[in-house]
């Protein structure tokens, strides 16, 4: 289906992606809330949900978007970077044309910034820095205040333009992930599992609940910590227990880093943690695939065999599967399991230099 929704020049069939098209249509409502703030329907929304959400268009995450109809909550997700598809894409395309904070003098715009209270001396220095930056902005005499859609040369939002923006974002964001995923030197089983994780298809408790297939599972809480709902990102990356696995794993390689919370970001972050040492990447990425697969095996064992989470046992599983894969898939990787457990970083470094020089 992915092939079908690509544009024709990208060797696709040119079939419209309905998911992206619906997002573009939803963005039209957000745009009209900004550009037609005095319309009757906007006033009705203002009376229901509050002035802040309607006047500002919800360009910041406000509480009112957490309740109401599904249409209203979806509007909030368009600009919410923590939820929804193509997080925050609408915010990035909208700019404010402002003319109420200054005046024209002899054809030259002068900024007049009014503050609710007197500024401290150190704050005045920051104001001077701000004025130096805004003076670089050229204003046009006669233009009214309003909102600007930066992705269109006329500054006006259109569904067609927004759909093109979303198409480009989806291709650019996912292309590098999938290219590196499918060219990795791991078994197809691990590649397919990682792909399902990328597209949100791993049957976590949250995903099963959305599909109505929760069955006899007691709740949607994480099988590891039992504190938060078991989404894919939580289970594999942000849960306190899975996070400890990643930190323990990285410490074996002398790496200490704050982990990204999403699958794609974590995947690319792991790729770059060895810097520009490209010779290491295939072996290094094998460990990422093995880690997510091992976490999934441990999660299922906890649910179906009523076992418990033990960090040392999880690390043993990761070390064992990593060593087996590296020994089978990479020429010259002839280290013993004890050598691998004792110093995995040296094993990968030595083998890479021996193969690639």
Residue, then its C-alpha position, 0 to 999 in steps of 0.5 A: x500500500x505504501x507504494x500505491x500512495x507515493x506520487x507518480x514521479x516516485x514510482x508510485x500509483x498516485x493514489x491519495x493517502x487518505x490519512x494525510x488528506x484528512x490531516x490536511x482537511x483538519x488543518x483547514x479548520x485550524x486555519x479558519x479559526x485563526x483567520x476568521x476569529x470573528x465568525x459566528x461559529x468561532x464565537x460559539x467555540x469560544x463560548x464553549x471551550x474558552x477564549x485562549x484556545x480559539x483566539x490563539x488557535x490552540x498553537x500552544x498545548x492548552x487543557x481545553x483540548x483534552x476534553x470535548x468532542x473527538x473533532x475538537x481533541x483532534x484539532x488539539x493534536x495537530x499542534x501537540x508535539x507529544x501526541x498524534x501523527x506528524x507531531x506539531x506540523x501545523x505549528x511549524x507552518x504558521x507565523x503571526x503578522x503583527x502590527x500592534x506593537x509599534x507604529x510607522x514614522x516617516x515610512x519606517x516601522x518603530x517597535x513600541x514594546x509595552x511591559x506590564x511592570x518595570x524591567x530590571x537592569x538585567x532584563x533591559x539587556x535582554x530587551x536590547x538583544x530582542x530589539x536587535x533581532x526583530x529589527x531584522x524583520x522587514x514589515x510592509x506598509x499597508x498590510x493588515x495583521x493576520x496569520x501567514x502560512x509559510x509553506x505557500x508563496x501567497x501565505x494562505x493555507x490550502x488543503x492541497x498545499x498542506x497535503x504536499x507538505x505532509x507527504x514530504x515530511x512523511x517521506x523524509x522522516x521515514x526514508x532514512x529509518x526504513x533504509x537502514x532497517x532493511x539493509x541491516x545484517x540481522x534475520x528477517x524476523x528481527x527486521x519485521x519486528x522492528x518495522x512493526x514497532x516503527x508503524x505502531x503494529x506491535x501488540x502491546x496492551x494499549x494497541x490491543x485495547x484500541x482494537x478491542x482484543x484485550x481478552x483476559x489481560x487484567x489491564x493496559x498497564x505496562x507489564x514491566x513497571x505496572x505504573x503507566x499504560x503499555x504503549x510501544x514507546x513506553x514499553x521499549x524506551x521510557x519505562x523505568x525498567x527498560x530504560x535501565x536496560x538501555x543504560x546498562x547496555x550503553x555503559x558496557x560500551x562507555x556510553x552515557x546518554x539521555x535516550x530519545x523516547x520514540x522508536x525512530x529517534x531512538x533508532x537513529x540515536x543508536x546509529x550515531x552513538x558511535x560517531x563517524x565510525x561507519x565500520x562499526x554500524x552494522x555490528x552496532x545496530x545488531x545490538x539494537x535489534x537484539x535489545x528490542x527483541x529481548x525486551x519483547x521476549x521478557x515482556x511476554x514471559x512476564x505475562x504468560x509465564x508469570x515470571x518477574x523482571x530481573x535486570x541481570x537476566x535481561x542483560x544475559x539474554x541480550x548478550x547471548x543473542x547478540x554474540x550468537x548473531x555477530x558470530x554467525x553474520x559477521x566474518x572474522x567475529x571469533x571471540x568467545x562468549x566470555x570475551x564478548x561479555x567482558x568487553x563487547x566494545x573491544x570485540x566490535x572495534x577489533x573486528x571492524x578494524x580487522x575487516x575494514x582496516 
